[in-house]
Structure formats: structure tokens, C-alpha cells
Amino acid sequence: MTNLTIDGMLAQARQQLRRLLPIELPQAIARGAILVDIRPQAQRLREGTLPGALVIERNVLEWRLDPSSSARLAMAEHHDVEWIVVCSEGYTSSLAAASLQQLGLRRATDLEGGYQALKAAGLLTVASSAPHFEREVATLAWL
């Protein structure tokens, strides 16, 4: 068995993904895709939040999104959910999305350029119109 470099592993992961451009994100959210921010807390504090995104740190991502996992989120009810994974610049998210696809989450992908690209495009709040986010906001307002 030949050892891969990280660049080779990244290229291999990206071959199986149809990565989204930031400009495609509003349409994906409108059709029901769920944005998942996998950045660690320290990075989110330093860079900023991503309103409407589910925050699931990378170390527990597969457990939370695998429909067969006892630790899954309620939203991870089947393998056809469209998950869009975001990290800071779009590297770790590619590896994470490829891992989700290995679990059978065939619609999992990531965002080219990550959080930084969304910020540069002025699209940081695009996921705040997501139905799951609006339900959460309404629930908090009711409390």
C-alpha cells in the first residue's frame, strides 16, 4: 500500500464531491440543504459566527449525522439529507464531506473557500433563512 500525502488525500476526497461555490449556497438553502459549520470554537470566536448553520465540531461530525448512530441529531433522519460542510477555507470540509459520503450520505458536500469565501462574497447570513434556523429562532422568541 502506498502512503498518500495530504495533498493526495485532499484531491481524492474532492474527486467524489460536487463542491458548491458561495454564490450557489442561497439556492441550496432554499431547496432544504443544511449548512454545517465544523470549525472549532476558538476559530469561530476569532473569525465570527455563521448564522443559520448547525455547529458540529469536526471530531463528532460522523456520529451526529449518520442516521444509524445512537448519537445522531434528529435532523439526520435519513441518508438523503443534503449536508453542506463549511470550515474556514474549504480544506478540512472536503475531507469531512468525503467521510460523510463514505457513510452513505450521498448528498454531502462542502463549500469552496469555506467561511472566508462566504465572508468575502457578503453571504454570511444566507443560511439564516433556512427553515430549521427559523424554527429555532421562533422557539427561542416564544420562551
Stockholm file with secondary structure:
# STOCKHOLM 1.0

chainA/1-143         MTNLTIDGMLAQARQQLRRLLPIELPQAIARGAILVDIRPQAQRLREGTLPGALVIERNVLEWRLDPSSSARLAMAEHHDVEWIVVCSEGYTSSLAAASLQQLGLRRATDLEGGYQALKAAGLLTVASSAPHFEREVATLAWL
#=GR chainA/1-143 SS CCCCCHHHHHHHHHHTCCCBCGGGHHHHHHTTCEEEECCCHHHHHHHCCCTTCEECCGGGHHHHHCTTCTTCCTTCCSTTCCEEEECSSSSHHHHHHHHHHHTTCTTCEEBTTHHHHHHHTTCTTGGGGSHHHHHHHHHHHHC
#=GC SS_cons         CCCCCHHHHHHHHHHTCCCBCGGGHHHHHHTTCEEEECCCHHHHHHHCCCTTCEECCGGGHHHHHCTTCTTCCTTCCSTTCCEEEECSSSSHHHHHHHHHHHTTCTTCEEBTTHHHHHHHTTCTTGGGGSHHHHHHHHHHHHC
//
